[in-house]
Amino acid sequence: MATPRPRRQSRVKLKPVWLLAALVFVVVLGRVAWVKANEKHVEIAVDGSTKSLITLKKTVAEALAEAQVTLGPADEIAPAVVDRLQKQQKIVVTRAIPVQIAVDGGKNDLVTTRKTVKAVLEQAGVTLGQLDKIKPAIDGEITSGLVIEITRVKEDLTTQRVSIPFATLKRDDETLEFGLSKVVQTGVNGIKELKYRVTFENNKKTKSVLVSSKVIKEPVSKIVAYGTAGTISRGGQTLRFKKAYEMTATAYDAGPESTGKWADGYTSIGMKATFGVAAVDPKVIPMRSRLYVDGYGYAIAADVGSAIKGLRIDLCYDTRQEALNWGRKKTKVYVLAD
């Protein structure tokens, strides 16, 4: 009777299973080896934090998509989104933030990834003049919503000519009677040239500083001679006087034709209006002053008149005809000493 061979038969049946397991192992091992060979360790720095991932993606753009990081239109990324990933890869995303530049009367809005005020101005194509002012400082850091204010500063040199007032010099003159004066030399103003440095901020004048002053024409002083002679000789007599005036003299009589229909023949201080009475301006010659009038003689300031103002005197005559004969003329009037 033959002996059965169960072992041999069993070994033959297990061979396909073993081969399948071996095949699966090889495939898995190959897959693991492929993954290990192709996986990348990526760090993504964005918004102040870092994300880490292991990925089989090939490009930076694919890694960002896998990490669910979206980019704004002005954001900056390094390396570029089209670059292939390295085994060890760091990706830096710089978010663009809004800023505003106030310059030249306008406001420019932009988004930027630049870190300093200077870099933002370069991005916007804004140039600064040597004197321009900027706030915040040119090396200041950029923050979201920052307003950069630029003040345009310009300086100009301007020239101005001004008049130099002439001086008036007084001179004693012994040949001129006391109280009288005459201009010996006419005064002429000089000319001075002034230069100013004028500062404008945003086209508005803010400061003006004198930088130079130059006399172009010297002024000519006015010279006035004042009489010191205190006596005059009239009709063989020497008269002492306190003051002398060059006056316009008219004449009147006590009748109504000269003084009006209400005239009573008396002066304002109660004297009888007759020859030797003179009407004066009390602001010039005090009332009751004794006078000597060239061409008329002695008189007393005893009357006033509405038309007698300033350097005017009205001389009284006894008759209308005498007054008419005097008429109107220039004469010297002396206020006699007591």
Sine and cosine of phi, psi and omega as CSV:
sin_phi,cos_phi,sin_psi,cos_psi,sin_omega,cos_omega
0.00,0.00,0.73,-0.69,-0.09,-1.00
-0.99,0.14,0.55,-0.83,-0.02,-1.00
-1.00,0.01,0.76,-0.65,-0.02,-1.00
-0.94,0.35,0.43,-0.90,0.01,-1.00
-0.88,-0.47,0.96,0.28,-0.05,-1.00
-0.94,0.35,-0.55,0.84,-0.05,-1.00
-0.91,0.42,-0.73,0.69,-0.03,-1.00
-0.88,0.48,-0.68,0.73,-0.01,-1.00
-0.90,0.44,-0.64,0.77,-0.01,-1.00
-0.92,0.38,-0.63,0.78,-0.03,-1.00
-0.91,0.42,-0.58,0.81,0.00,-1.00
-0.93,0.37,-0.59,0.81,-0.03,-1.00
-0.95,0.32,-0.53,0.85,-0.05,-1.00
-0.99,0.16,-0.26,0.97,-0.10,-1.00
-0.88,0.48,-0.70,0.72,0.03,-1.00
-0.89,0.45,-0.61,0.80,0.00,-1.00
-0.91,0.42,-0.67,0.74,0.00,-1.00
-0.90,0.44,-0.66,0.75,0.00,-1.00
-0.91,0.42,-0.61,0.79,0.02,-1.00
-0.91,0.42,-0.68,0.73,0.02,-1.00
-0.89,0.46,-0.66,0.76,0.00,-1.00
-0.90,0.44,-0.65,0.76,0.00,-1.00
-0.90,0.44,-0.69,0.72,0.01,-1.00
-0.88,0.47,-0.67,0.74,0.00,-1.00
-0.88,0.48,-0.68,0.73,0.00,-1.00
-0.90,0.44,-0.66,0.75,-0.01,-1.00
-0.90,0.43,-0.73,0.68,0.00,-1.00
-0.88,0.47,-0.69,0.72,0.01,-1.00
-0.88,0.47,-0.62,0.78,0.03,-1.00
-0.92,0.39,-0.64,0.77,0.01,-1.00
-0.90,0.44,-0.71,0.71,0.03,-1.00
-0.87,0.49,-0.68,0.73,0.01,-1.00
-0.90,0.43,-0.62,0.78,0.01,-1.00
-0.92,0.40,-0.69,0.73,0.02,-1.00
-0.88,0.47,-0.72,0.69,0.00,-1.00
-0.87,0.49,-0.58,0.81,-0.03,-1.00
-0.96,0.28,-0.45,0.89,-0.12,-0.99
-0.94,-0.34,-0.17,0.99,-0.03,-1.00
-0.95,0.30,0.53,-0.85,0.02,-1.00
-0.85,-0.53,0.63,-0.77,0.09,-1.00
-0.99,-0.14,0.92,-0.38,-0.15,-0.99
-0.88,-0.47,0.70,-0.72,0.16,-0.99
-0.89,-0.46,0.77,-0.64,-0.01,-1.00
-0.89,-0.45,0.91,-0.42,0.03,-1.00
-0.99,-0.11,0.88,-0.48,-0.04,-1.00
-0.42,-0.91,0.65,-0.76,0.06,-1.00
0.81,0.59,0.57,0.82,0.08,-1.00
0.99,0.14,0.07,1.00,0.02,-1.00
-0.75,-0.67,0.22,-0.97,-0.04,-1.00
-0.83,-0.55,0.74,-0.67,0.10,-1.00
-0.95,-0.31,0.69,-0.72,0.03,-1.00
-0.90,-0.45,0.61,-0.79,0.08,-1.00
-0.40,-0.92,0.42,-0.91,0.12,-0.99
-0.94,-0.33,0.80,-0.60,-0.14,-0.99
-0.64,-0.77,0.41,-0.91,0.10,-0.99
-0.98,-0.20,0.05,1.00,-0.02,-1.00
-0.90,0.43,0.41,-0.91,-0.12,-0.99
-0.99,-0.16,-0.47,0.89,-0.10,-0.99
-0.85,-0.52,0.27,-0.96,0.04,-1.00
-0.87,0.49,-0.67,0.74,-0.01,-1.00
-0.86,0.50,-0.66,0.75,-0.01,-1.00
-0.92,0.38,-0.61,0.79,0.02,-1.00
-0.91,0.41,-0.65,0.76,0.03,-1.00
-0.90,0.44,-0.65,0.76,0.02,-1.00
-0.90,0.44,-0.66,0.75,0.02,-1.00
-0.90,0.44,-0.58,0.81,0.00,-1.00
-1.00,0.09,0.02,1.00,0.01,-1.00
0.87,0.50,0.65,0.76,0.08,-1.00
-0.97,-0.23,0.89,-0.45,0.01,-1.00
-0.99,-0.17,0.51,-0.86,-0.04,-1.00
-0.94,-0.34,0.67,-0.75,0.15,-0.99
-0.99,0.16,0.26,-0.97,-0.08,-1.00
-0.90,0.43,-0.43,0.90,-0.03,-1.00
-0.95,-0.31,0.04,1.00,0.02,-1.00
-0.91,0.41,0.47,-0.88,0.05,-1.00
-0.93,-0.38,0.58,-0.82,-0.01,-1.00
-0.68,-0.74,0.65,-0.76,0.05,-1.00
-0.69,-0.72,0.80,-0.60,-0.04,1.00
-0.95,0.30,-0.01,-1.00,-0.05,-1.00
-0.92,0.40,0.43,-0.91,-0.07,-1.00
-0.89,0.46,-0.41,0.91,-0.04,-1.00
-1.00,0.04,-0.13,0.99,-0.03,-1.00
-0.94,0.33,0.51,-0.86,0.05,-1.00
-0.98,0.18,0.54,-0.84,0.00,-1.00
-0.97,0.26,0.58,-0.81,0.12,-0.99
-1.00,-0.07,0.18,-0.98,0.01,-1.00
-0.85,0.52,-0.71,0.70,0.09,-1.00
-0.91,-0.42,0.93,-0.36,-0.15,-0.99
-0.79,-0.61,0.74,-0.68,0.14,-0.99
-0.91,-0.42,0.78,-0.63,0.01,-1.00
-0.90,-0.43,0.79,-0.61,0.01,-1.00
-0.91,-0.41,0.85,-0.53,0.05,-1.00
-0.95,-0.31,0.84,-0.54,0.04,-1.00
-0.95,-0.31,0.90,-0.43,-0.03,-1.00
-0.97,0.25,0.68,-0.74,0.10,-1.00
-0.99,0.16,0.66,-0.75,0.00,-1.00
-0.85,-0.53,0.44,-0.90,-0.03,-1.00
-0.98,0.18,0.67,-0.74,0.13,-0.99
-0.65,-0.76,0.23,-0.97,0.00,-1.00
-0.72,-0.69,0.66,-0.75,0.05,-1.00
-0.90,-0.43,0.90,-0.44,0.05,-1.00
-0.99,-0.12,0.94,-0.35,-0.08,-1.00
-0.41,-0.91,0.57,-0.82,0.11,-0.99
0.81,0.58,0.61,0.79,0.07,-1.00
0.99,0.16,0.04,1.00,-0.01,-1.00
-0.78,-0.62,0.11,-0.99,0.03,-1.00
-0.79,-0.61,0.87,-0.49,-0.04,-1.00
-0.97,-0.26,0.87,-0.50,0.04,-1.00
-0.99,-0.13,0.67,-0.74,0.06,-1.00
-0.42,-0.91,0.31,-0.95,0.12,-0.99
-0.94,-0.34,0.58,-0.82,-0.14,-0.99
-0.51,-0.86,0.44,-0.90,0.14,-0.99
-0.95,-0.32,0.06,1.00,-0.01,-1.00
-0.94,0.35,0.44,-0.90,-0.13,-0.99
-0.98,-0.20,-0.33,0.94,-0.05,-1.00
-0.81,-0.58,0.34,-0.94,0.04,-1.00
-0.86,0.51,-0.67,0.74,-0.01,-1.00
-0.86,0.51,-0.70,0.71,-0.03,-1.00
-0.92,0.40,-0.61,0.80,0.03,-1.00
-0.90,0.43,-0.68,0.74,0.02,-1.00
-0.89,0.46,-0.63,0.78,0.04,-1.00
-0.90,0.44,-0.66,0.75,0.03,-1.00
-0.88,0.48,-0.65,0.76,-0.05,-1.00
-0.99,0.12,-0.09,1.00,0.00,-1.00
0.95,0.30,0.45,0.89,0.01,-1.00
-0.99,-0.12,0.84,-0.55,0.02,-1.00
-0.97,-0.25,0.52,-0.85,-0.01,-1.00
-0.96,-0.26,0.68,-0.73,0.14,-0.99
-0.98,0.22,0.24,-0.97,-0.06,-1.00
-0.88,0.48,-0.52,0.85,-0.07,-1.00
-0.98,-0.20,-0.08,1.00,-0.07,-1.00
-0.88,0.47,0.51,-0.86,0.06,-1.00
-0.96,-0.28,0.54,-0.84,-0.01,-1.00
-0.66,-0.75,0.62,-0.79,0.01,-1.00
-0.63,-0.78,0.83,-0.56,-0.02,1.00
-0.94,0.34,-0.06,-1.00,-0.07,-1.00
-0.88,0.48,0.40,-0.92,-0.08,-1.00
-0.86,0.51,-0.47,0.88,0.00,-1.00
-0.99,-0.15,0.20,0.98,0.00,-1.00
-0.93,0.36,0.42,-0.91,-0.01,-1.00
-0.99,0.13,0.48,-0.88,0.00,-1.00
-1.00,-0.02,0.73,-0.69,0.12,-0.99
-0.80,-0.61,0.34,-0.94,-0.04,-1.00
-0.88,0.47,0.74,-0.67,0.02,-1.00
0.99,0.16,0.12,0.99,-0.03,-1.00
-0.89,0.45,0.67,-0.74,0.10,-0.99
-0.95,-0.30,0.86,-0.50,0.03,-1.00
-0.99,-0.15,0.89,-0.47,-0.05,-1.00
-0.97,-0.25,0.80,-0.61,0.01,-1.00
-0.89,-0.46,0.82,-0.57,0.06,-1.00
-0.96,-0.28,0.89,-0.46,0.02,-1.00
-0.97,0.23,0.81,-0.59,-0.04,-1.00
-0.88,-0.48,0.77,-0.63,0.00,-1.00
-0.71,-0.70,0.60,-0.80,0.05,-1.00
-0.86,-0.51,0.69,-0.72,0.06,-1.00
-0.80,-0.60,0.51,-0.86,0.14,-0.99
-0.99,-0.17,0.84,-0.55,0.02,-1.00
-0.88,-0.48,0.52,-0.85,-0.01,-1.00
-0.90,-0.43,0.70,-0.71,-0.01,-1.00
-0.71,-0.70,0.69,-0.72,0.07,-1.00
-0.96,-0.29,0.77,-0.64,-0.02,-1.00
-0.81,-0.58,0.37,-0.93,-0.02,-1.00
-0.99,0.12,0.64,-0.77,0.12,-0.99
-0.98,-0.21,0.94,-0.34,-0.04,-1.00
-0.87,0.50,0.66,-0.75,0.03,-1.00
-0.98,0.22,0.45,-0.89,0.05,-1.00
-1.00,0.02,0.42,-0.91,0.07,-1.00
-0.93,-0.36,0.87,-0.50,-0.02,-1.00
-0.96,-0.27,0.69,-0.73,0.02,-1.00
-0.98,-0.21,0.62,-0.78,-0.03,-1.00
-0.68,-0.74,0.74,-0.67,0.08,-1.00
-0.96,0.29,0.62,-0.79,-0.01,-1.00
-0.71,-0.70,0.94,-0.34,-0.03,-1.00
-0.95,0.31,-0.28,0.96,0.00,-1.00
-1.00,0.05,-0.14,0.99,-0.04,-1.00
-0.96,-0.30,0.71,-0.70,-0.07,-1.00
-0.91,0.42,0.56,-0.83,-0.03,-1.00
-0.85,0.53,0.73,-0.69,-0.02,-1.00
0.99,-0.11,-0.31,0.95,0.03,-1.00
-0.99,-0.13,0.43,-0.90,0.04,-1.00
-0.57,-0.82,0.37,-0.93,0.10,-1.00
-0.50,-0.86,0.49,-0.87,-0.01,-1.00
-0.99,0.14,0.88,-0.47,0.01,-1.00
-1.00,0.06,-0.60,0.80,-0.01,-1.00
-0.65,-0.76,0.78,-0.62,0.01,-1.00
-0.97,0.25,0.69,-0.73,0.03,-1.00
-0.98,0.19,0.59,-0.81,0.03,-1.00
-0.75,-0.67,0.78,-0.62,0.03,-1.00
-0.92,0.38,0.54,-0.84,0.09,-1.00
-1.00,-0.02,-0.03,-1.00,0.00,-1.00
-0.75,-0.67,0.73,-0.68,0.04,-1.00
-0.85,-0.53,0.68,-0.73,0.03,-1.00
-0.97,-0.22,0.83,-0.55,-0.02,-1.00
-0.92,-0.40,0.70,-0.72,0.07,-1.00
-0.91,-0.42,0.76,-0.65,-0.03,-1.00
-0.86,-0.50,0.61,-0.79,0.20,-0.98
-1.00,-0.10,0.91,-0.41,-0.08,-1.00
-0.97,-0.26,0.77,-0.63,-0.01,-1.00
-0.97,-0.26,0.75,-0.67,0.06,-1.00
-0.88,-0.47,0.72,-0.70,0.11,-0.99
-0.87,-0.49,0.88,-0.47,-0.09,-1.00
0.79,0.61,0.71,0.70,0.07,-1.00
0.93,0.36,0.23,0.97,0.07,-1.00
-0.92,-0.38,0.75,-0.66,-0.01,-1.00
-0.93,0.37,0.81,-0.58,-0.03,-1.00
-0.89,-0.46,-0.38,0.93,-0.08,-1.00
-0.37,-0.93,0.54,-0.84,0.07,-1.00
-0.66,-0.75,0.85,-0.53,-0.07,-1.00
-0.84,-0.54,0.79,-0.61,0.05,-1.00
-0.95,0.31,0.82,-0.58,-0.02,-1.00
-0.94,-0.35,-0.37,0.93,0.04,-1.00
-0.35,-0.93,0.44,-0.90,0.02,-1.00
-0.63,-0.77,0.78,-0.62,-0.07,-1.00
-0.66,-0.75,0.77,-0.64,0.03,-1.00
-0.99,0.15,0.88,-0.47,0.01,-1.00
-1.00,0.05,-0.60,0.80,-0.02,-1.00
-0.61,-0.79,0.83,-0.55,0.00,-1.00
-0.95,0.31,0.61,-0.79,0.05,-1.00
-0.95,0.30,0.44,-0.90,0.07,-1.00
-0.95,-0.30,0.83,-0.56,-0.07,-1.00
-0.95,0.32,0.57,-0.82,0.14,-0.99
-1.00,0.09,0.75,-0.67,-0.01,-1.00
-0.90,-0.43,0.84,-0.55,-0.01,-1.00
-0.89,-0.46,0.81,-0.58,0.06,-1.00
-1.00,-0.03,0.73,-0.68,0.02,-1.00
-0.90,-0.43,0.78,-0.62,-0.05,-1.00
-0.92,0.40,0.63,-0.77,0.05,-1.00
-0.88,-0.48,-0.11,0.99,0.01,-1.00
-0.95,0.32,0.83,-0.55,-0.10,-1.00
-0.95,-0.31,0.15,0.99,0.04,-1.00
-0.72,-0.70,0.46,-0.89,0.11,-0.99
-0.72,-0.69,0.38,-0.92,0.05,-1.00
-0.92,-0.39,0.88,-0.48,-0.01,-1.00
-0.70,-0.72,0.78,-0.62,0.04,-1.00
0.84,0.54,0.58,0.81,0.01,-1.00
0.98,0.19,0.10,1.00,0.02,-1.00
-0.90,-0.43,0.53,-0.85,0.08,-1.00
-0.99,-0.15,0.85,-0.52,-0.05,-1.00
-0.94,-0.35,0.75,-0.66,0.10,-0.99
-1.00,-0.03,0.69,-0.73,-0.01,-1.00
-0.70,-0.71,0.40,-0.92,0.00,-1.00
-1.00,-0.03,-0.53,0.85,-0.07,-1.00
-0.36,-0.93,0.49,-0.87,0.02,-1.00
-0.78,-0.62,0.56,-0.83,0.00,-1.00
-0.75,-0.67,0.55,-0.84,0.22,-0.98
-1.00,-0.10,0.91,-0.41,-0.14,-0.99
-0.80,-0.60,0.36,-0.93,0.18,-0.98
-1.00,-0.02,0.86,-0.52,-0.09,-1.00
-0.93,-0.38,0.75,-0.66,0.15,-0.99
-0.88,-0.48,0.05,-1.00,-0.04,-1.00
-0.69,-0.72,0.43,-0.90,0.03,-1.00
-0.52,-0.85,0.21,-0.98,0.15,-0.99
-0.81,-0.59,0.11,-0.99,-0.12,-0.99
-0.98,0.20,-0.07,1.00,-0.04,-1.00
-0.96,0.28,0.25,-0.97,-0.05,-1.00
-0.90,0.43,-0.40,0.91,0.01,-1.00
-0.91,0.41,-0.49,0.87,0.01,-1.00
-1.00,-0.09,-0.63,0.77,-0.17,-0.99
-0.94,-0.35,-0.04,1.00,0.03,-1.00
0.98,-0.21,0.33,-0.94,-0.12,-0.99
-0.94,0.34,-0.29,0.96,0.00,-1.00
-1.00,-0.06,0.12,0.99,-0.02,-1.00
-0.90,0.43,0.67,-0.74,0.00,-1.00
-0.93,-0.36,0.08,1.00,0.04,-1.00
1.00,0.06,0.16,0.99,0.01,-1.00
-0.84,-0.54,0.44,-0.90,-0.02,-1.00
-0.99,0.13,0.05,-1.00,-0.03,-1.00
-0.92,0.38,-0.35,0.94,0.02,-1.00
-0.97,-0.23,0.16,0.99,0.10,-1.00
1.00,-0.07,0.10,0.99,0.06,-1.00
-0.99,0.12,0.43,-0.90,0.08,-1.00
-0.95,0.31,0.75,-0.66,0.01,-1.00
-0.97,0.25,0.95,-0.32,-0.03,-1.00
-0.47,-0.88,0.02,-1.00,0.01,-1.00
-0.84,0.54,0.68,-0.74,-0.02,-1.00
0.98,-0.18,-0.04,1.00,0.07,-1.00
-0.97,-0.23,0.67,-0.74,0.02,-1.00
-0.78,-0.63,0.66,-0.75,0.11,-0.99
-1.00,-0.08,0.77,-0.64,-0.08,-1.00
-0.72,-0.69,0.12,-0.99,0.16,-0.99
-1.00,-0.01,0.91,-0.41,-0.05,-1.00
-0.87,0.49,-0.34,0.94,0.04,-1.00
-0.96,0.28,-0.33,0.95,0.01,-1.00
-0.98,-0.20,-0.79,0.62,0.00,-1.00
-0.87,-0.50,0.87,-0.50,0.00,-1.00
-0.87,0.49,0.56,-0.83,0.06,-1.00
-0.88,0.48,0.52,-0.85,-0.01,-1.00
0.95,0.31,0.16,0.99,0.09,-1.00
-0.94,0.34,0.62,-0.78,0.09,-1.00
-0.99,0.10,0.70,-0.71,-0.11,-0.99
-0.80,-0.60,0.39,-0.92,0.27,-0.96
-0.78,-0.63,0.81,-0.58,-0.05,-1.00
-0.90,-0.43,0.87,-0.50,0.02,-1.00
-0.86,0.52,0.75,-0.66,0.01,-1.00
1.00,0.03,-0.17,0.99,-0.02,-1.00
-0.84,-0.54,-0.76,0.65,0.00,-1.00
0.90,-0.44,-0.43,-0.90,-0.03,-1.00
-0.96,0.27,0.52,-0.86,0.03,-1.00
-0.41,-0.91,0.21,-0.98,0.09,-1.00
-0.78,-0.63,0.68,-0.73,0.01,-1.00
-0.97,0.24,0.99,-0.13,-0.13,-0.99
-0.78,-0.63,0.08,1.00,-0.07,-1.00
-0.57,-0.82,0.26,-0.97,0.06,-1.00
-0.76,-0.65,0.18,-0.98,0.05,-1.00
-0.43,-0.90,0.52,-0.85,-0.06,-1.00
-0.89,0.45,-0.46,0.89,-0.01,-1.00
-0.99,-0.11,-0.06,1.00,-0.05,-1.00
-1.00,-0.08,1.00,-0.05,-0.02,-1.00
-0.76,-0.65,0.63,-0.78,0.05,-1.00
0.94,0.33,-0.69,-0.73,-0.07,-1.00
-1.00,0.05,0.88,0.48,0.07,-1.00
-0.74,-0.67,0.52,-0.86,0.03,-1.00
-0.62,-0.79,0.59,-0.81,0.01,-1.00
-0.86,-0.52,0.87,-0.49,-0.14,-0.99
-0.98,-0.18,0.73,-0.68,-0.06,-1.00
-1.00,0.04,0.70,-0.71,0.12,-0.99
-0.86,-0.50,0.29,-0.96,-0.02,-1.00
-0.98,0.18,-0.40,0.92,-0.04,-1.00
-0.78,-0.62,0.38,-0.92,0.02,-1.00
-0.89,0.45,-0.65,0.76,-0.05,-1.00
-0.90,0.43,-0.64,0.77,0.02,-1.00
-0.89,0.46,-0.63,0.77,0.02,-1.00
-0.90,0.43,-0.65,0.76,0.02,-1.00
-0.92,0.40,-0.59,0.81,0.01,-1.00
-0.90,0.44,-0.56,0.83,0.03,-1.00
-0.93,0.37,-0.72,0.70,0.01,-1.00
0.94,0.35,-0.78,-0.63,-0.01,-1.00
-0.68,-0.73,0.78,-0.63,-0.02,-1.00
-0.39,-0.92,0.27,-0.96,0.11,-0.99
-1.00,0.05,0.67,-0.74,0.03,-1.00
-0.43,-0.90,0.23,-0.97,0.05,-1.00
-0.99,-0.11,0.68,-0.74,0.01,-1.00
-0.85,-0.52,0.81,-0.59,-0.02,-1.00
-0.94,-0.34,0.76,-0.65,0.13,-0.99
-1.00,-0.01,0.94,-0.33,-0.15,-0.99
-0.96,0.27,0.52,-0.86,0.03,-1.00
-0.96,0.29,0.49,-0.87,0.02,-1.00
-0.92,0.40,0.00,0.00,0.00,0.00
